[in-house]
Amino acid sequence: MVKVNWMILLLFLLACGKSNRDKVEISSLPDSEPIAFISNRDGNTEIYTIESDGSSLLNLTNNEATDYAAQWSPGGQSILFYSNREGNNEIYAMHADGSNVR
C-alpha cells in the first residue's frame, strides 16, 4: 500500500490547473464513502458529496466563487479545496458537512 501525502497531492492537482469548466474531479475515502466531487450544475463550480450508492447528494459550498480540487483529509474529518472567494486563489478547509470553512 502506498501512503499518499494529501498536501503534496493537493498541490499537484492545483498545479495542473483546469482546462475544461465541465471537468469533474472526484475524491473518495479508502472505503469509497462518501465521494467528494465538484460540479458546475448550478452555473458555478461547487463542491458536493454523495454516497457511493448515489444517495444523499449534498452541496457543501454555495457561493459565487469557483471552488475546486476537493480532497479528503486523512481520516475523513475535513475536505481541503481551492477557491478564489477572497479574490485570491487559496487553499481552504471545511468540515465534512460543509461547516467551519477556513
N, C-alpha and C positions, 0 to 999 in steps of 0.2 A: 504494500500500500504506500502510495506517495503522499507525503504530508505537504499541503499547499499553504504558503504564507498568504493569507487573504489580502493583506495590504499590497503586497507585490502584485498579486493577481488584479486587484482593483486598479492600480496604477498602470498596469499593462493595458487593461481594457480602455482606460481613459486615453492613453497614448495612441491607441488605434483609431480613435475618432469615429464619427458616424458619417457614412456617405449616402445613406438612404433613410429618410424620415419614417418610412413604413417598416423599417427593420425591427425585429422583435429580439430582445435579449432576455434570456432565461437564467435564473439561478435557483438551485434547489439544495436542500439539505441532504446529507447522505441517505436518509431513509425516504427521500423524494416527497416529503410532505412538510409543509406546503411548498408550492412553487412560487417564486417571486419573478415578475416579468414586467416589461414596460410595454405600453401601447399608446397610440395616439387616437384611440377610438372616440374620444370626446373633442378631437381637434387640437389637442395639446398632449405632448408626451408626459405620461404619468406612470407611477409605479403601482402595481397591483399584486395581490397574492391570490392563489387558487389552490384547492386541494388537488391531489393527483388524480382523483376520480372525476374532476370537473365541477365539483360543488364548491360552494362558499366563496364566490368571487368577491374580492374586497378591494376597493380603490383606496390606497394608502395616502396618496398625495392628491391634492386638488387645488392647484394654483395656476397662475399664468406663466410661470417659469417652466423651462424644459428640465425634467427630471429623468435621469437615465443611468445606466451602468449599475443597476441594483445588484448587490451581493450580500449574502448572509454572513454575519459574523460567526466566528467559531462558537458553537453551542446553540446557535439559532435564536439568541435573545434580541438581536438587533439586525437592522438592514442598513448597510452603507450604500450611499448613492452619490451621484454627481449632479449638481444643479447650478443654474445661473440666477437663482432667485434674488440675490442682492446685487445683481449687475456684474458679478464676477463668477467665473466657473470655479466652484469649490466643492470639497467633499463634505457631505452631511451624514449624520447617523440618526436613526429613529428606532423606537421600539418596534417589535414585530407587528404590532397592531396599528402602526402609523402615528402613535403619540410620541411626545417628547422629542421633536425634531431639533437637532442641534448641529 
